[in-house]
């Protein structure tokens, strides 16, 4: 589910990192956000919260919404702020 802060009509690019080992999740997500077009959002799936990723997203002025599940897995939505 796209968080309320992301408008309807966005195309979702899913990056499933649940079976990947570091640094692959970080690299794949950074590559995906560099290619983001208007009206696109990245949805990252991972086994746990990617703590090393958040500062890099902040440096790039990306917006995020993190959903954590009982098993520790996460769904992280990433998009560019509308100007």
C-alpha positions in Angstrom: 0.0 0.0 0.0 1.4 3.4 -1.0 1.5 5.6 2.1 -0.9 8.6 2.2 1.9 11.0 1.7 2.5 9.6 -1.8 -0.2 10.7 -4.3 -2.2 8.2 -6.4 -1.0 7.7 -9.9 2.7 6.9 -9.0 4.4 4.0 -10.7 5.9 1.6 -8.1 9.4 0.2 -8.6 9.8 -2.7 -6.2 13.3 -3.6 -5.0 13.2 -6.9 -3.2 16.3 -7.2 -1.0 15.1 -9.8 1.4 17.5 -12.5 0.1 20.5 -10.1 -0.6 23.6 -9.6 1.5 25.3 -6.3 2.1 26.1 -4.1 0.3 23.7 -5.2 -2.5 20.5 -3.8 -1.0 22.2 -0.4 -0.5 23.6 -0.4 -4.0 20.4 -1.5 -5.7 18.2 1.1 -3.9 20.6 3.9 -4.6 20.8 2.9 -8.3 16.9 2.8 -8.4 16.5 6.2 -6.9 19.0 7.8 -9.2 16.8 6.7 -12.2 13.5 7.8 -10.6 11.3 9.8 -13.0 8.5 12.1 -11.9 5.5 10.0 -10.6 7.7 7.0 -9.7 8.3 5.7 -6.2 10.6 2.9 -5.0 9.3 0.2 -2.6 12.1 -1.6 -0.9 11.5 -4.9 0.8 14.1 -6.1 3.3 14.6 -8.4 6.3 15.3 -5.5 8.6 15.6 -1.7 8.7 18.5 -0.6 6.4 20.1 1.9 8.9 23.0 2.7 6.6 20.7 3.7 3.8 18.8 6.5 5.6 21.7 9.0 5.7 22.3 8.5 2.0 18.6 9.1 1.3 18.6 12.2 3.5 21.7 13.5 1.6 19.7 13.1 -1.7 16.6 14.8 -0.2 14.5 11.8 -0.7 11.2 11.3 1.2 10.6 8.0 3.0 7.9 6.0 4.7 8.9 3.0 6.7 6.5 0.2 7.7 7.9 -2.4 10.1 6.4 -5.9 10.6 6.3 -8.1 13.6 9.0 -10.4 12.1 11.4 -7.5 11.8 11.0 -7.2 8.0 10.3 -3.8 6.5 8.7 -2.1 3.6 10.4 1.2 2.8 8.8 3.7 0.4 11.2 6.2 -1.2 10.3 9.1 -3.5 11.4 12.6 -4.5 9.8 15.5 -2.9 7.4 17.4 -5.1 8.7 20.9 -6.0 
